[in-house]
Amino acid sequence: MRSRYVRTAYQVPKDFSIRLTLDTNLEVLSERPQTNITQNGVLTSGTSWCRRWDDLYVNPLEVVHFGHAILETKTQIPSGEAAPQWLESLLRTDMVHDAKNFSKFTYGCASLFRKS
């Protein structure tokens, strides 16, 4: 399985106390295609352990698009100090839902390889 996404990182330069990463456009793709169509239009069976970079056709059943963004927060705030108010406010909005230990890999496996 291969995952692809766009990552944007937010951090104040030289300040490691707060780092936010926002992953968008997440797609997971089966590395074991059932069929391939190569650059010269040749149809091949899925015998390789992974897709080649020149594969042009991807069966829609072999790719899953995740319809949400993933916001990860990492903080190194000294014990006894509170997180900044702007961060607390962001995490309390209806746009952010806590999903502890969310794994893109596990999501991909569950979505691509579920039993019918």
C-alpha positions as CSV (number, residue, x, y, z in Angstrom):
1,M,0.0,0.0,0.0
2,R,1.2,3.5,-0.8
3,S,-0.1,6.7,0.7
4,R,0.2,10.2,-0.8
5,Y,-0.8,13.5,0.8
6,V,0.1,17.1,0.9
7,R,1.7,18.2,4.2
8,T,1.9,21.7,5.5
9,A,3.9,22.4,8.6
10,Y,3.5,25.4,10.9
11,Q,6.1,26.3,13.5
12,V,7.6,29.5,14.8
13,P,11.3,29.6,13.6
14,K,13.7,28.4,16.3
15,D,10.8,27.8,18.7
16,F,10.2,24.1,19.2
17,S,7.4,24.4,21.8
18,I,4.5,24.0,19.2
19,R,4.5,22.4,15.8
20,L,1.3,21.8,13.7
21,T,1.2,19.6,10.6
22,L,-1.8,19.5,8.3
23,D,-2.1,16.6,5.9
24,T,-4.6,17.1,3.1
25,N,-5.6,15.2,-0.1
26,L,-4.8,11.8,1.5
27,E,-5.0,8.9,-0.9
28,V,-4.1,5.3,-0.3
29,L,-3.3,3.1,-3.3
30,S,-3.0,-0.7,-3.5
31,E,0.6,-1.6,-4.5
32,R,-0.6,-4.9,-5.9
33,P,-2.7,-3.9,-8.9
34,Q,-5.0,-6.3,-10.6
35,T,-4.1,-4.9,-14.0
36,N,-1.7,-2.2,-15.3
37,I,-1.7,-0.2,-18.4
38,T,1.9,1.0,-19.1
39,Q,3.0,4.1,-20.9
40,N,3.0,2.4,-24.3
41,G,-0.6,1.1,-23.7
42,V,0.3,-2.5,-22.9
43,L,-2.1,-4.3,-20.6
44,T,-0.2,-6.4,-18.0
45,S,-1.4,-8.6,-15.2
46,G,-0.7,-7.7,-11.6
47,T,2.4,-9.8,-11.0
48,S,4.7,-7.2,-9.5
49,W,4.9,-6.5,-5.8
50,C,4.4,-2.8,-6.5
51,R,3.2,-0.4,-9.1
52,R,5.7,1.0,-11.6
53,W,6.1,4.7,-12.0
54,D,4.9,4.5,-15.6
55,D,1.5,3.0,-14.7
56,L,-1.1,5.3,-16.1
57,Y,-4.3,3.5,-15.2
58,V,-5.5,3.0,-11.7
59,N,-8.6,1.0,-11.1
60,P,-11.0,3.1,-9.0
61,L,-11.4,0.1,-6.6
62,E,-7.6,0.1,-5.9
63,V,-7.5,3.7,-4.6
64,V,-9.2,5.3,-1.6
65,H,-9.6,9.1,-1.1
66,F,-9.8,10.2,2.5
67,G,-12.3,13.0,2.7
68,H,-10.8,14.9,5.6
69,A,-7.7,16.8,6.6
70,I,-5.4,15.5,9.4
71,L,-4.1,18.0,11.9
72,E,-1.4,16.8,14.2
73,T,-0.2,18.9,17.1
74,K,3.1,18.4,18.9
75,T,3.9,20.4,21.9
76,Q,6.9,20.7,24.2
77,I,5.4,22.9,26.9
78,P,7.1,22.9,30.3
79,S,5.2,21.1,33.1
80,G,2.8,23.4,34.9
81,E,2.4,25.8,31.9
82,A,-0.7,25.9,29.9
83,A,-0.9,25.7,26.1
84,P,-1.4,29.1,24.4
85,Q,-5.0,30.2,24.2
86,W,-5.1,30.2,20.4
87,L,-4.2,26.5,20.4
88,E,-6.8,25.6,23.0
89,S,-9.4,27.6,21.0
90,L,-8.5,25.8,17.8
91,L,-8.8,22.4,19.3
92,R,-12.2,23.2,20.8
93,T,-13.8,24.2,17.5
94,D,-16.3,22.0,15.7
95,M,-13.8,21.7,12.8
96,V,-11.4,19.6,14.8
97,H,-12.2,16.1,16.2
98,D,-9.8,14.2,18.4
99,A,-8.6,11.0,16.9
100,K,-5.8,9.7,19.1
101,N,-3.3,7.4,17.5
102,F,-4.9,7.8,14.0
103,S,-2.8,5.9,11.5
104,K,-2.9,6.6,7.8
105,F,-1.4,3.1,7.2
106,T,-4.1,1.3,9.3
107,Y,-6.8,3.4,7.6
108,G,-5.4,2.4,4.2
109,C,-5.3,-1.3,5.1
110,A,-8.8,-1.3,6.5
111,S,-10.2,0.6,3.4
112,L,-8.4,-1.3,0.6
113,F,-8.3,-4.8,2.0
114,R,-11.6,-5.3,3.8
115,K,-13.4,-8.5,3.2
116,S,-16.6,-8.1,1.1
